[in-house]
Amino acid sequence: MFIFPLTNNLARSHNLNMFNSKKIRPTSEATRSLVLSTALGMFRERGVDAVTMREIAKSAHIALGAAYYYFPSKEALVQAYYDQVQADHFARVSVQFAEGKQNLPERLRIAFHSKFDILKGDRKLLGALFRYAGEPKHQLSVLGAATKANRQQSIAVFKLAINEERLPEDIRAVLPTALWALSMGFLLYFIYDDSPQQERTYKLIDGALELLVRLLPLAKSPLFKPFRGSLFVLLRDTGLLAEPMSPVPHSPQEV
């Protein structure tokens, strides 16, 4: 006569344990955005190394487990920041390019200026992150394998900027990567630029782009085709040519 009650008790206990063992996981995109924005604010103020995940969760007024559910580490938070910047950059230039028929200097200026407009409030954060560039295997290295997708996204922006230009195929293949490399040089200067609103950086960008546009017709000359071919092979064989994400259709090209 005790089997039935015991069975019921066991069943109730089993169901209760199942309920208690369920991990209630947050699923709100708003929560993810809150964790990211809170972390970035703290990173900007104190630096990445000085902030812990526990402090981020406390500041966001959520459980530590909820923070870890979305971002398993601080590196994941910074990677999300990289993704956010690249997505914002591509969206901005896409909108501006769609608004009118700009010439090449104007499109390049939009591509570079919009990137640094996005980063204007993050010079301190970028300075802390740039040190990882010298650690190829680090998850946050801008030149490492872990951030390859971000580089491809950035190169895709420059490919979009030159899309309407009539260019030989070899120049079209090399130029977006070259422009990305140039942007990295500008970024380092930008981090150190203490002029009002980083006006010296923008002046450097505009001057360099003016020189580039002037030299481009010379580079397109048939006389330079053998040199361009050798350069293309060298960059390809050494892995310095990256195929950008979100390919953009080519316009008619010169032979």
FIKOLZA-1660 file (N, C-alpha, C; in steps of 0.1 Angstrom, whole numbers, plus 5000, padded with zeros to 4 digits):
% residues 255
   i   px   py   pz ch aa at
   1 5008 4988 5000  A  M  N
   1 5000 5000 5000  A  M CA
   1 5008 5013 5000  A  M  C
   2 5021 5011 5002  A  F  N
   2 5030 5023 5002  A  F CA
   2 5036 5026 4988  A  F  C
   3 5034 5017 4979  A  I  N
   3 5041 5018 4966  A  I CA
   3 5035 5030 4958  A  I  C
   4 5022 5032 4959  A  F  N
   4 5016 5043 4951  A  F CA
   4 5020 5057 4956  A  F  C
   5 5019 5059 4969  A  P  N
   5 5023 5072 4974  A  P CA
   5 5038 5074 4971  A  P  C
   6 5046 5064 4973  A  L  N
   6 5061 5065 4970  A  L CA
   6 5063 5069 4956  A  L  C
   7 5056 5062 4947  A  T  N
   7 5057 5065 4933  A  T CA
   7 5054 5079 4929  A  T  C
   8 5042 5084 4936  A  N  N
   8 5038 5098 4933  A  N CA
   8 5049 5108 4939  A  N  C
   9 5054 5104 4950  A  N  N
   9 5064 5113 4956  A  N CA
   9 5077 5114 4947  A  N  C
  10 5081 5102 4942  A  L  N
  10 5092 5102 4933  A  L CA
  10 5090 5110 4920  A  L  C
  11 5077 5108 4915  A  A  N
  11 5074 5115 4903  A  A CA
  11 5074 5130 4905  A  A  C
  12 5068 5134 4917  A  R  N
  12 5068 5149 4920  A  R CA
  12 5083 5154 4922  A  R  C
  13 5091 5146 4928  A  S  N
  13 5105 5150 4931  A  S CA
  13 5112 5151 4918  A  S  C
  14 5110 5141 4909  A  H  N
  14 5117 5141 4896  A  H CA
  14 5113 5153 4887  A  H  C
  15 5100 5156 4887  A  N  N
  15 5095 5168 4880  A  N CA
  15 5101 5180 4886  A  N  C
  16 5101 5181 4899  A  L  N
  16 5106 5193 4905  A  L CA
  16 5121 5195 4902  A  L  C
  17 5129 5184 4903  A  N  N
  17 5143 5185 4900  A  N CA
  17 5145 5189 4885  A  N  C
  18 5137 5184 4876  A  M  N
  18 5138 5188 4862  A  M CA
  18 5136 5202 4861  A  M  C
  19 5126 5208 4868  A  F  N
  19 5123 5222 4867  A  F CA
  19 5134 5230 4872  A  F  C
  20 5140 5226 4884  A  N  N
  20 5150 5233 4890  A  N CA
  20 5163 5232 4882  A  N  C
  21 5165 5221 4875  A  S  N
  21 5178 5220 4867  A  S CA
  21 5178 5227 4854  A  S  C
  22 5166 5231 4850  A  K  N
  22 5165 5238 4837  A  K CA
  22 5172 5252 4839  A  K  C
  23 5181 5255 4830  A  K  N
  23 5188 5267 4830  A  K CA
  23 5180 5277 4822  A  K  C
  24 5174 5287 4829  A  I  N
  24 5166 5297 4822  A  I CA
  24 5176 5307 4816  A  I  C
  25 5177 5307 4803  A  R  N
  25 5186 5315 4796  A  R CA
  25 5179 5327 4790  A  R  C
  26 5186 5339 4791  A  P  N
  26 5180 5351 4785  A  P CA
  26 5181 5350 4770  A  P  C
  27 5171 5355 4763  A  T  N
  27 5170 5354 4749  A  T CA
  27 5168 5368 4743  A  T  C
  28 5167 5378 4750  A  S  N
  28 5164 5391 4745  A  S CA
  28 5176 5398 4739  A  S  C
  29 5174 5402 4726  A  E  N
  29 5185 5410 4720  A  E CA
  29 5188 5423 4727  A  E  C
  30 5178 5428 4734  A  A  N
  30 5180 5440 4742  A  A CA
  30 5190 5438 4753  A  A  C
  31 5190 5426 4759  A  T  N
  31 5199 5422 4770  A  T CA
  31 5213 5421 4764  A  T  C
  32 5215 5415 4753  A  R  N
  32 5228 5414 4746  A  R CA
  32 5233 5428 4743  A  R  C
  33 5225 5437 4738  A  S  N
  33 5229 5450 4735  A  S CA
  33 5233 5458 4748  A  S  C
  34 5226 5455 4758  A  L  N
  34 5229 5462 4771  A  L CA
  34 5242 5458 4776  A  L  C
  35 5245 5445 4776  A  V  N
  35 5258 5440 4780  A  V CA
  35 5269 5446 4772  A  V  C
  36 5268 5446 4759  A  L  N
  36 5278 5451 4750  A  L CA
  36 5280 5466 4752  A  L  C
  37 5270 5474 4753  A  S  N
  37 5271 5488 4755  A  S CA
  37 5277 5492 4769  A  S  C
  38 5273 5484 4779  A  T  N
  38 5279 5486 4792  A  T CA
  38 5293 5483 4792  A  T  C
  39 5297 5472 4786  A  A  N
  39 5311 5468 4786  A  A CA
  39 5320 5478 4778  A  A  C
  40 5315 5483 4767  A  L  N
  40 5323 5492 4759  A  L CA
  40 5324 5505 4766  A  L  C
  41 5314 5509 4774  A  G  N
  41 5315 5522 4782  A  G CA
  41 5326 5520 4792  A  G  C
  42 5327 5509 4799  A  M  N
  42 5337 5506 4809  A  M CA
  42 5350 5505 4803  A  M  C
  43 5351 5498 4791  A  F  N
  43 5364 5497 4784  A  F CA
  43 5370 5510 4780  A  F  C
  44 5361 5519 4776  A  R  N
  44 5365 5532 4771  A  R CA
  44 5370 5540 4783  A  R  C
  45 5364 5538 4794  A  E  N
  45 5368 5546 4806  A  E CA
  45 5380 5541 4813  A  E  C
  46 5381 5527 4814  A  R  N
  46 5391 5521 4823  A  R CA
  46 5401 5512 4816  A  R  C
  47 5398 5509 4803  A  G  N
  47 5406 5499 4796  A  G CA
  47 5401 5485 4797  A  G  C
  48 5404 5477 4788  A  V  N
  48 5399 5463 4788  A  V CA
  48 5405 5455 4799  A  V  C
  49 5417 5456 4802  A  D  N
  49 5423 5447 4812  A  D CA
  49 5418 5450 4826  A  D  C
  50 5414 5462 4829  A  A  N
  50 5410 5466 4842  A  A CA
  50 5396 5463 4846  A  A  C
  51 5388 5458 4836  A  V  N
  51 5374 5455 4838  A  V CA
  51 5372 5440 4838  A  V  C
  52 5364 5435 4847  A  T  N
  52 5360 5421 4848  A  T CA
  52 5346 5419 4843  A  T  C
  53 5343 5406 4839  A  M  N
  53 5330 5403 4835  A  M CA
  53 5320 5405 4846  A  M  C
  54 5324 5402 4859  A  R  N
  54 5315 5404 4870  A  R CA
  54 5311 5418 4872  A  R  C
  55 5321 5427 4870  A  E  N
  55 5318 5442 4871  A  E CA
  55 5309 5446 4859  A  E  C
  56 5311 5441 4848  A  I  N
  56 5302 5444 4836  A  I CA
  56 5287 5440 4839  A  I  C
  57 5286 5427 4844  A  A  N
  57 5272 5422 4848  A  A CA
  57 5266 5431 4859  A  A  C
  58 5274 5434 4869  A  K  N
  58 5268 5443 4880  A  K CA
  58 5264 5456 4875  A  K  C
  59 5272 5462 4866  A  S  N
  59 5269 5476 4861  A  S CA
  59 5257 5475 4852  A  S  C
  60 5255 5464 4845  A  A  N
  60 5243 5462 4836  A  A CA
  60 5231 5458 4844  A  A  C
  61 5232 5454 4857  A  H  N
  61 5221 5450 4865  A  H CA
  61 5215 5437 4860  A  H  C
  62 5224 5428 4857  A  I  N
  62 5220 5414 4853  A  I CA
  62 5229 5404 4859  A  I  C
  63 5224 5391 4859  A  A  N
  63 5232 5381 4865  A  A CA
  63 5245 5378 4857  A  A  C
  64 5255 5374 4864  A  L  N
  64 5268 5371 4858  A  L CA
  64 5266 5360 4847  A  L  C
  65 5258 5350 4850  A  G  N
  65 5255 5340 4840  A  G CA
  65 5249 5345 4827  A  G  C
  66 5240 5355 4829  A  A  N
  66 5234 5361 4817  A  A CA
  66 5244 5368 4808  A  A  C
  67 5254 5375 4814  A  A  N
  67 5265 5381 4807  A  A CA
  67 5273 5371 4799  A  A  C
  68 5276 5360 4806  A  Y  N
  68 5284 5349 4800  A  Y CA
  68 5277 5342 4789  A  Y  C
  69 5264 5342 4790  A  Y  N
  69 5256 5335 4780  A  Y CA
  69 5257 5342 4767  A  Y  C
  70 5258 5355 4766  A  Y  N
  70 5260 5362 4754  A  Y CA
  70 5274 5363 4750  A  Y  C
  71 5283 5366 4760  A  F  N
  71 5297 5368 4757  A  F CA
  71 5306 5360 4767  A  F  C
  72 5311 5349 4762  A  P  N
  72 5319 5340 4771  A  P CA
  72 5332 5346 4776  A  P  C
  73 5336 5358 4771  A  S  N
  73 5348 5364 4776  A  S CA
  73 5348 5379 4772  A  S  C
  74 5358 5386 4777  A  K  N
  74 5360 5400 4773  A  K CA
  74 5364 5401 4758  A  K  C
  75 5372 5391 4754  A  E  N
  75 5376 5391 4740  A  E CA
  75 5364 5390 4731  A  E  C
  76 5354 5382 4735  A  A  N
  76 5342 5381 4727  A  A CA
  76 5334 5395 4726  A  A  C
  77 5335 5402 4737  A  L  N
  77 5329 5416 4737  A  L CA
  77 5336 5425 4727  A  L  C
  78 5349 5424 4727  A  V  N
  78 5357 5433 4718  A  V CA
  78 5355 5429 4704  A  V  C
  79 5354 5416 4701  A  Q  N
  79 5351 5411 4688  A  Q CA
  79 5338 5416 4683  A  Q  C
  80 5328 5416 4692  A  A  N
  80 5315 5422 4689  A  A CA
  80 5316 5436 4685  A  A  C
  81 5325 5443 4692  A  Y  N
  81 5327 5458 4689  A  Y CA
  81 5333 5459 4675  A  Y  C
  82 5343 5451 4672  A  Y  N
  82 5349 5451 4658  A  Y CA
  82 5338 5448 4648  A  Y  C
  83 5329 5438 4650  A  D  N
  83 5318 5435 4641  A  D CA
  83 5309 5447 4640  A  D  C
  84 5306 5454 4651  A  Q  N
  84 5297 5465 4651  A  Q CA
  84 5302 5477 4642  A  Q  C
  85 5315 5479 4644  A  V  N
  85 5321 5490 4637  A  V CA
  85 5321 5487 4622  A  V  C
  86 5325 5475 4618  A  Q  N
  86 5325 5472 4604  A  Q CA
  86 5311 5472 4597  A  Q  C
  87 5301 5467 4605  A  A  N
  87 5288 5468 4599  A  A CA
  87 5283 5482 4598  A  A  C
  88 5286 5490 4608  A  D  N
  88 5282 5504 4607  A  D CA
  88 5289 5511 4596  A  D  C
  89 5301 5508 4594  A  H  N
  89 5309 5515 4583  A  H CA
  89 5303 5511 4569  A  H  C
  90 5301 5498 4567  A  F  N
  90 5296 5494 4554  A  F CA
  90 5282 5500 4552  A  F  C
  91 5273 5501 4562  A  A  N
  91 5260 5506 4561  A  A CA
  91 5261 5521 4557  A  A  C
  92 5270 5529 4563  A  R  N
  92 5271 5543 4561  A  R CA
  92 5275 5546 4547  A  R  C
  93 5286 5539 4542  A  V  N
  93 5290 5542 4529  A  V CA
  93 5280 5537 4518  A  V  C
  94 5273 5526 4521  A  S  N
  94 5263 5521 4511  A  S CA
  94 5252 5532 4509  A  S  C
  95 5248 5538 4520  A  V  N
  95 5237 5548 4520  A  V CA
  95 5242 5560 4512  A  V  C
  96 5254 5565 4515  A  Q  N
  96 5260 5577 4509  A  Q CA
  96 5262 5574 4494  A  Q  C
  97 5268 5563 4490  A  F  N
  97 5270 5560 4476  A  F CA
  97 5257 5559 4468  A  F  C
  98 5247 5555 4475  A  A  N
  98 5234 5553 4468  A  A CA
  98 5227 5567 4466  A  A  C
  99 5231 5577 4473  A  E  N
  99 5225 5590 4472  A  E CA
  99 5228 5598 4460  A  E  C
 100 5240 5595 4454  A  G  N
 100 5244 5603 4443  A  G CA
 100 5255 5597 4435  A  G  C
 101 5259 5603 4424  A  K  N
 101 5270 5598 4415  A  K CA
 101 5282 5605 4419  A  K  C
 102 5290 5600 4429  A  Q  N
 102 5302 5606 4433  A  Q CA
 102 5314 5601 4424  A  Q  C
 103 5324 5610 4422  A  N  N
 103 5336 5605 4415  A  N CA
 103 5345 5597 4425  A  N  C
 104 5356 5592 4419  A  L  N
 104 5364 5584 4428  A  L CA
 104 5370 5591 4440  A  L  C
 105 5375 5603 4438  A  P  N
 105 5380 5610 4450  A  P CA
 105 5370 5612 4461  A  P  C
 106 5358 5615 4457  A  E  N
 106 5347 5617 4466  A  E CA
 106 5343 5604 4473  A  E  C
 107 5343 5593 4466  A  R  N
 107 5339 5580 4472  A  R CA
 107 5350 5575 4482  A  R  C
 108 5362 5577 4478  A  L  N
 108 5373 5574 4487  A  L CA
 108 5373 5582 4500  A  L  C
 109 5370 5595 4498  A  R  N
 109 5369 5604 4510  A  R CA
 109 5358 5599 4519  A  R  C
 110 5346 5596 4513  A  I  N
 110 5335 5591 4521  A  I CA
 110 5339 5578 4529  A  I  C
 111 5346 5569 4522  A  A  N
 111 5350 5556 4528  A  A CA
 111 5359 5558 4540  A  A  C
 112 5369 5567 4538  A  F  N
 112 5378 5569 4549  A  F CA
 112 5373 5578 4560  A  F  C
 113 5366 5589 4557  A  H  N
 113 5361 5598 4567  A  H CA
 113 5350 5591 4575  A  H  C
 114 5342 5584 4569  A  S  N
 114 5331 5577 4577  A  S CA
 114 5336 5567 4587  A  S  C
 115 5347 5560 4583  A  K  N
 115 5353 5551 4593  A  K CA
 115 5359 5558 4605  A  K  C
 116 5365 5569 4603  A  F  N
 116 5371 5576 4614  A  F CA
 116 5361 5585 4622  A  F  C
 117 5350 5588 4615  A  D  N
 117 5339 5594 4623  A  D CA
 117 5333 5584 4633  A  D  C
 118 5332 5572 4629  A  I  N
 118 5327 5561 4638  A  I CA
 118 5336 5559 4650  A  I  C
 119 5349 5560 4647  A  L  N
 119 5359 5557 4658  A  L CA
 119 5363 5569 4666  A  L  C
 120 5357 5581 4664  A  K  N
 120 5362 5593 4670  A  K CA
 120 5362 5592 4685  A  K  C
 121 5352 5586 4691  A  G  N
 121 5352 5586 4706  A  G CA
 121 5360 5574 4712  A  G  C
 122 5367 5566 4704  A  D  N
 122 5373 5554 4708  A  D CA
 122 5388 5554 4707  A  D  C
 123 5394 5565 4707  A  R  N
 123 5409 5565 4705  A  R CA
 123 5416 5558 4717  A  R  C
 124 5411 5561 4729  A  K  N
 124 5417 5554 4741  A  K CA
 124 5416 5539 4740  A  K  C
 125 5404 5535 4737  A  L  N
 125 5401 5520 4736  A  L CA
 125 5409 5514 4724  A  L  C
 126 5410 5521 4713  A  L  N
 126 5418 5516 4702  A  L CA
 126 5433 5515 4705  A  L  C
 127 5437 5525 4713  A  G  N
 127 5451 5525 4717  A  G CA
 127 5455 5512 4725  A  G  C
 128 5445 5509 4734  A  A  N
 128 5447 5497 4742  A  A CA
 128 5447 5484 4734  A  A  C
 129 5438 5484 4724  A  L  N
 129 5437 5472 4715  A  L CA
 129 5448 5471 4705  A  L  C
 130 5453 5482 4701  A  F  N
 130 5463 5481 4690  A  F CA
 130 5476 5474 4694  A  F  C
 131 5478 5473 4707  A  R  N
 131 5490 5466 4711  A  R CA
 131 5490 5451 4708  A  R  C
 132 5478 5446 4706  A  Y  N
 132 5477 5432 4702  A  Y CA
 132 5481 5429 4688  A  Y  C
 133 5483 5440 4680  A  A  N
 133 5487 5438 4666  A  A CA
 133 5500 5430 4665  A  A  C
 134 5509 5431 4675  A  G  N
 134 5522 5424 4675  A  G CA
 134 5521 5410 4680  A  G  C
 135 5509 5405 4683  A  E  N
 135 5507 5391 4688  A  E CA
 135 5498 5384 4678  A  E  C
 136 5504 5378 4667  A  P  N
 136 5496 5372 4656  A  P CA
 136 5485 5362 4661  A  P  C
 137 5488 5355 4672  A  K  N
 137 5479 5345 4676  A  K CA
 137 5468 5350 4686  A  K  C
 138 5469 5362 4690  A  H  N
 138 5460 5368 4699  A  H CA
 138 5446 5370 4692  A  H  C
 139 5435 5367 4699  A  Q  N
 139 5422 5367 4694  A  Q CA
 139 5418 5381 4689  A  Q  C
 140 5424 5392 4695  A  L  N
 140 5421 5405 4692  A  L CA
 140 5431 5412 4682  A  L  C
 141 5441 5405 4678  A  S  N
 141 5450 5411 4669  A  S CA
 141 5444 5415 4655  A  S  C
 142 5445 5428 4651  A  V  N
 142 5439 5432 4639  A  V CA
 142 5445 5426 4627  A  V  C
 143 5456 5419 4628  A  L  N
 143 5463 5413 4617  A  L CA
 143 5463 5397 4619  A  L  C
 144 5456 5392 4629  A  G  N
 144 5456 5378 4632  A  G CA
 144 5445 5371 4625  A  G  C
 145 5446 5357 4626  A  A  N
 145 5436 5349 4620  A  A CA
 145 5422 5351 4625  A  A  C
 146 5421 5354 4638  A  A  N
 146 5408 5355 4645  A  A CA
 146 5400 5367 4639  A  A  C
 147 5406 5377 4634  A  T  N
 147 5399 5389 4629  A  T CA
 147 5399 5390 4614  A  T  C
 148 5402 5378 4607  A  K  N
 148 5402 5378 4593  A  K CA
 148 5389 5383 4587  A  K  C
 149 5378 5379 4592  A  A  N
 149 5365 5383 4587  A  A CA
 149 5363 5398 4588  A  A  C
 150 5368 5404 4599  A  N  N
 150 5367 5419 4600  A  N CA
 150 5376 5426 4589  A  N  C
 151 5387 5421 4586  A  R  N
 151 5396 5426 4576  A  R CA
 151 5388 5425 4562  A  R  C
 152 5382 5414 4560  A  Q  N
 152 5375 5412 4547  A  Q CA
 152 5363 5422 4546  A  Q  C
 153 5357 5424 4557  A  Q  N
 153 5346 5434 4557  A  Q CA
 153 5350 5448 4554  A  Q  C
 154 5362 5451 4560  A  S  N
 154 5367 5465 4557  A  S CA
 154 5372 5466 4543  A  S  C
 155 5378 5456 4538  A  I  N
 155 5383 5456 4524  A  I CA
 155 5371 5457 4514  A  I  C
 156 5360 5451 4518  A  A  N
 156 5347 5451 4510  A  A CA
 156 5342 5466 4509  A  A  C
 157 5344 5474 4519  A  V  N
 157 5340 5488 4518  A  V CA
 157 5348 5495 4507  A  V  C
 158 5361 5492 4507  A  F  N
 158 5370 5499 4497  A  F CA
 158 5367 5494 4483  A  F  C
 159 5364 5481 4482  A  K  N
 159 5360 5475 4469  A  K CA
 159 5347 5482 4464  A  K  C
 160 5338 5485 4473  A  L  N
 160 5326 5492 4470  A  L CA
 160 5329 5507 4465  A  L  C
 161 5339 5513 4471  A  A  N
 161 5343 5526 4468  A  A CA
 161 5348 5527 4454  A  A  C
 162 5355 5517 4449  A  I  N
 162 5361 5518 4436  A  I CA
 162 5353 5511 4425  A  I  C
 163 5341 5506 4429  A  N  N
 163 5333 5498 4420  A  N CA
 163 5330 5504 4407  A  N  C
 164 5327 5517 4407  A  E  N
 164 5323 5524 4395  A  E CA
 164 5334 5529 4386  A  E  C
 165 5346 5527 4391  A  E  N
 165 5358 5532 4384  A  E CA
 165 5363 5522 4373  A  E  C
 166 5366 5527 4362  A  R  N
 166 5372 5518 4351  A  R CA
 166 5386 5515 4354  A  R  C
 167 5389 5503 4358  A  L  N
 167 5403 5499 4362  A  L CA
 167 5407 5486 4355  A  L  C
 168 5420 5484 4352  A  P  N
 168 5425 5471 4348  A  P CA
 168 5422 5461 4359  A  P  C
 169 5420 5448 4356  A  E  N
 169 5417 5438 4365  A  E CA
 169 5427 5437 4376  A  E  C
 170 5440 5438 4373  A  D  N
 170 5450 5436 4383  A  D CA
 170 5450 5447 4394  A  D  C
 171 5448 5459 4389  A  I  N
 171 5447 5470 4399  A  I CA
 171 5434 5469 4407  A  I  C
 172 5423 5465 4401  A  R  N
 172 5411 5463 4408  A  R CA
 172 5412 5452 4419  A  R  C
 173 5421 5442 4417  A  A  N
 173 5423 5432 4426  A  A CA
 173 5431 5436 4438  A  A  C
 174 5441 5445 4435  A  V  N
 174 5451 5449 4445  A  V CA
 174 5446 5461 4453  A  V  C
 175 5439 5471 4447  A  L  N
 175 5436 5484 4453  A  L CA
 175 5428 5483 4466  A  L  C
 176 5418 5475 4467  A  P  N
 176 5411 5475 4480  A  P CA
 176 5419 5471 4492  A  P  C
 177 5428 5461 4490  A  T  N
 177 5437 5457 4501  A  T CA
 177 5447 5468 4504  A  T  C
 178 5452 5474 4493  A  A  N
 178 5461 5485 4495  A  A CA
 178 5455 5497 4503  A  A  C
 179 5442 5500 4500  A  L  N
 179 5435 5510 4507  A  L CA
 179 5433 5506 4521  A  L  C
 180 5430 5494 4524  A  W  N
 180 5428 5489 4538  A  W CA
 180 5441 5491 4545  A  W  C
 181 5452 5487 4539  A  A  N
 181 5465 5488 4546  A  A CA
 181 5468 5503 4549  A  A  C
 182 5464 5512 4540  A  L  N
 182 5466 5526 4542  A  L CA
 182 5457 5531 4553  A  L  C
 183 5445 5526 4554  A  S  N
 183 5437 5530 4566  A  S CA
 183 5442 5526 4579  A  S  C
 184 5450 5514 4579  A  M  N
 184 5456 5510 4592  A  M CA
 184 5467 5520 4596  A  M  C
 185 5474 5525 4586  A  G  N
 185 5484 5535 4589  A  G CA
 185 5478 5548 4594  A  G  C
 186 5467 5552 4588  A  F  N
 186 5459 5563 4593  A  F CA
 186 5454 5561 4607  A  F  C
 187 5450 5549 4610  A  L  N
 187 5445 5546 4623  A  L CA
 187 5455 5548 4634  A  L  C
 188 5467 5543 4632  A  L  N
 188 5478 5545 4641  A  L CA
 188 5481 5560 4644  A  L  C
 189 5481 5568 4633  A  Y  N
 189 5483 5582 4634  A  Y CA
 189 5471 5588 4642  A  Y  C
 190 5459 5584 4639  A  F  N
 190 5447 5588 4646  A  F CA
 190 5447 5586 4661  A  F  C
 191 5453 5575 4665  A  I  N
 191 5453 5572 4679  A  I CA
 191 5462 5582 4687  A  I  C
 192 5473 5587 4680  A  Y  N
 192 5482 5596 4686  A  Y CA
 192 5478 5611 4684  A  Y  C
 193 5469 5613 4675  A  D  N
 193 5465 5627 4671  A  D CA
 193 5457 5634 4682  A  D  C
 194 5463 5644 4688  A  D  N
 194 5456 5651 4699  A  D CA
 194 5451 5665 4694  A  D  C
 195 5451 5667 4681  A  S  N
 195 5446 5680 4676  A  S CA
 195 5431 5680 4678  A  S  C
 196 5425 5692 4678  A  P  N
 196 5410 5693 4680  A  P CA
 196 5403 5685 4670  A  P  C
 197 5394 5676 4675  A  Q  N
 197 5386 5667 4666  A  Q CA
 197 5394 5659 4656  A  Q  C
 198 5407 5657 4660  A  Q  N
 198 5416 5649 4652  A  Q CA
 198 5417 5655 4637  A  Q  C
 199 5417 5668 4636  A  E  N
 199 5417 5674 4623  A  E CA
 199 5429 5671 4615  A  E  C
 200 5441 5669 4622  A  R  N
 200 5453 5666 4614  A  R CA
 200 5452 5652 4607  A  R  C
 201 5445 5643 4613  A  T  N
 201 5442 5630 4607  A  T CA
 201 5434 5631 4594  A  T  C
 202 5424 5639 4595  A  Y  N
 202 5415 5641 4583  A  Y CA
 202 5423 5649 4572  A  Y  C
 203 5432 5658 4576  A  K  N
 203 5440 5665 4567  A  K CA
 203 5450 5655 4560  A  K  C
 204 5456 5646 4568  A  L  N
 204 5465 5636 4562  A  L CA
 204 5457 5627 4553  A  L  C
 205 5446 5623 4556  A  I  N
 205 5438 5614 4547  A  I CA
 205 5435 5621 4534  A  I  C
 206 5430 5633 4535  A  D  N
 206 5427 5640 4522  A  D CA
 206 5439 5643 4513  A  D  C
 207 5450 5646 4520  A  G  N
 207 5463 5648 4512  A  G CA
 207 5468 5635 4505  A  G  C
 208 5467 5625 4513  A  A  N
 208 5472 5612 4508  A  A CA
 208 5463 5607 4496  A  A  C
 209 5450 5609 4498  A  L  N
 209 5441 5604 4487  A  L CA
 209 5442 5613 4475  A  L  C
 210 5445 5625 4476  A  E  N
 210 5447 5634 4465  A  E CA
 210 5459 5629 4457  A  E  C
 211 5470 5626 4464  A  L  N
 211 5482 5620 4457  A  L CA
 211 5479 5607 4451  A  L  C
 212 5472 5598 4457  A  L  N
 212 5468 5585 4452  A  L CA
 212 5460 5587 4439  A  L  C
 213 5451 5595 4439  A  V  N
 213 5442 5597 4427  A  V CA
 213 5450 5603 4415  A  V  C
 214 5460 5611 4418  A  R  N
 214 5469 5617 4408  A  R CA
 214 5478 5606 4402  A  R  C
 215 5482 5596 4411  A  L  N
 215 5492 5586 4406  A  L CA
 215 5484 5575 4399  A  L  C
 216 5472 5573 4401  A  L  N
 216 5464 5562 4396  A  L CA
 216 5465 5561 4381  A  L  C
 217 5463 5572 4373  A  P  N
 217 5464 5571 4359  A  P CA
 217 5478 5566 4354  A  P  C
 218 5488 5570 4361  A  L  N
 218 5501 5565 4358  A  L CA
 218 5502 5550 4360  A  L  C
 219 5497 5545 4371  A  A  N
 219 5497 5531 4374  A  A CA
 219 5489 5523 4364  A  A  C
 220 5479 5529 4358  A  K  N
 220 5470 5523 4348  A  K CA
 220 5477 5522 4334  A  K  C
 221 5488 5529 4332  A  S  N
 221 5495 5530 4319  A  S CA
 221 5499 5516 4315  A  S  C
 222 5498 5512 4302  A  P  N
 222 5503 5499 4297  A  P CA
 222 5518 5497 4300  A  P  C
 223 5525 5508 4301  A  L  N
 223 5540 5507 4304  A  L CA
 223 5542 5500 4318  A  L  C
 224 5533 5502 4327  A  F  N
 224 5535 5496 4340  A  F CA
 224 5528 5483 4342  A  F  C
 225 5522 5477 4331  A  K  N
 225 5515 5465 4332  A  K CA
 225 5524 5453 4337  A  K  C
 226 5537 5452 4332  A  P  N
 226 5546 5441 4337  A  P CA
 226 5548 5442 4352  A  P  C
 227 5551 5455 4356  A  F  N
 227 5553 5457 4370  A  F CA
 227 5541 5453 4379  A  F  C
 228 5529 5457 4374  A  R  N
 228 5517 5454 4381  A  R CA
 228 5515 5439 4382  A  R  C
 229 5518 5432 4371  A  G  N
 229 5516 5418 4371  A  G CA
 229 5525 5411 4381  A  G  C
 230 5538 5416 4382  A  S  N
 230 5547 5410 4392  A  S CA
 230 5543 5413 4406  A  S  C
 231 5538 5425 4408  A  L  N
 231 5533 5429 4421  A  L CA
 231 5521 5420 4425  A  L  C
 232 5512 5418 4416  A  F  N
 232 5500 5410 4418  A  F CA
 232 5504 5396 4423  A  F  C
 233 5513 5390 4415  A  V  N
 233 5517 5376 4418  A  V CA
 233 5524 5375 4432  A  V  C
 234 5532 5386 4435  A  L  N
 234 5539 5386 4448  A  L CA
 234 5529 5387 4459  A  L  C
 235 5520 5396 4458  A  L  N
 235 5510 5397 4469  A  L CA
 235 5501 5385 4470  A  L  C
 236 5497 5379 4459  A  R  N
 236 5489 5367 4459  A  R CA
 236 5497 5355 4466  A  R  C
 237 5509 5353 4462  A  D  N
 237 5517 5342 4466  A  D CA
 237 5521 5343 4481  A  D  C
 238 5522 5355 4486  A  T  N
 238 5525 5358 4500  A  T CA
 238 5513 5359 4509  A  T  C
 239 5501 5357 4503  A  G  N
 239 5489 5357 4511  A  G CA
 239 5484 5371 4515  A  G  C
 240 5489 5381 4509  A  L  N
 240 5486 5395 4513  A  L CA
 240 5473 5400 4505  A  L  C
 241 5469 5393 4495  A  L  N
 241 5456 5396 4488  A  L CA
 241 5445 5389 4495  A  L  C
 242 5435 5397 4500  A  A  N
 242 5424 5391 4506  A  A CA
 242 5411 5393 4498  A  A  C
 243 5403 5382 4497  A  E  N
 243 5390 5383 4490  A  E CA
 243 5380 5389 4499  A  E  C
 244 5375 5401 4497  A  P  N
 244 5366 5407 4506  A  P CA
 244 5352 5400 4507  A  P  C
 245 5345 5401 4518  A  M  N
 245 5332 5396 4519  A  M CA
 245 5322 5405 4512  A  M  C
 246 5310 5400 4510  A  S  N
 246 5300 5408 4503  A  S CA
 246 5305 5413 4489  A  S  C
 247 5308 5404 4480  A  P  N
 247 5314 5409 4467  A  P CA
 247 5305 5418 4460  A  P  C
 248 5311 5428 4454  A  V  N
 248 5304 5438 4447  A  V CA
 248 5306 5436 4432  A  V  C
 249 5295 5436 4424  A  P  N
 249 5297 5434 4409  A  P CA
 249 5306 5445 4403  A  P  C
 250 5314 5440 4394  A  H  N
 250 5324 5449 4387  A  H CA
 250 5317 5457 4376  A  H  C
 251 5322 5469 4375  A  S  N
 251 5318 5477 4363  A  S CA
 251 5327 5473 4351  A  S  C
 252 5324 5478 4339  A  P  N
 252 5333 5475 4328  A  P CA
 252 5347 5480 4330  A  P  C
 253 5356 5472 4326  A  Q  N
 253 5370 5475 4329  A  Q CA
 253 5378 5477 4317  A  Q  C
 254 5389 5484 4319  A  E  N
 254 5399 5486 4308  A  E CA
 254 5407 5474 4306  A  E  C
 255 5412 5472 4294  A  V  N
 255 5420 5461 4291  A  V CA
 255 5435 5465 4294  A  V  C
% end
